[in-house]
Amino acid sequence: MGRALEGRVALVTGSTDGIGLATAHALAAQGCAVMLNGFGDAEAIAVLRRELAQAHGVEVAHTDADLGDEQASSGIVGQVFERFGRLDILVNNAGTQHMGPVEEHPPQRWREVMALNLDAAFHTIRTALPGMRERGWGRIVNVASVYGLAGGVDRSSYVASKHGLVGLTKAVALETAATAITCNAVCPGDVSTRIFYRNAKLLAEREQITRAEAQQRIAATNMPSGRVVAPEQVAALVAFLCSEAAAEIRGAALPVDGAWLAR
C-alpha cells in the first residue's frame, strides 16, 4: 500500500522531542517531508534529522526559530517555503506552561505562555493559509490539551491559552469549511513527556515517594484508565487527521485522555 502523504510537506513546531518528534515520525512514515522546529544541541538535532530521513526516505530540515517571538513565528512558514517550496501540513505543537496560583503568576510569564501557546499558532496559521488556498489542500492540527476543554488548578495561563487555541481552531475551521483545508485540535491528557516526568519528580520529592509511585499517582488521579498517553498515540491521531479519511472532520477538539473528560 502506498504512503498516503507522499510528496506533502509538513511543519511540526516543537518537534525535537516528545509529541512533536513522534508526530514528525508519523508524518514522515506516510511519505511527508518534514521541517522540524525546536531547541537543543545542534549535533543531537543533526542526528535526529539523519535518523528521520533515513528511517522514512524523506527530506528533513530544521529551524531553531523561537516561536515565542512574533517576528520568528510570523516568518517560520517562509523558511519552509525557502527550503521546500510549499507547505501542506501545519502542526502547532510548541508550548510551555507556568505552575502556581493566579495571584502569584508573574505577568511576564503570562505573556510568554500566551505568545508560544496561542499567538504563535495564530501567526503560523495566518501565514500558511494563503499557500494552502492557492494549492487547494491543507491540514492544520493544533496540539491543545484537556486543559483546553476543562479547567485546572495552578495553571491559569496554560488553561487560558489552550482554551484560546481550541477557539482559534473552530474559527479557522469555519473559515475554511468550503475548501479542502481542515483545521482540528487534539487534546491530550497526561502524556509521557518531559513535563510529565518533571511534575512526577516534584511530587516524589514533596511526598518522599519513588518517581515510579509519583508517576502512577498522577496518572491515577487524572486518568481513569490509570495510564499516561504515549506521544506516539497522539501522533497517530494527528496523522489520521491529515489523511483523506478525515477530510470532513473540521473544527473538532479530540481528547486523548484515558476518559479524563468523561467524568
Order of alpha helices (4+ residues) and beta strands (2+ residues): beta-alpha-beta-alpha-beta-alpha-beta-alpha-alpha-beta-alpha-beta-alpha-alpha-alpha-beta
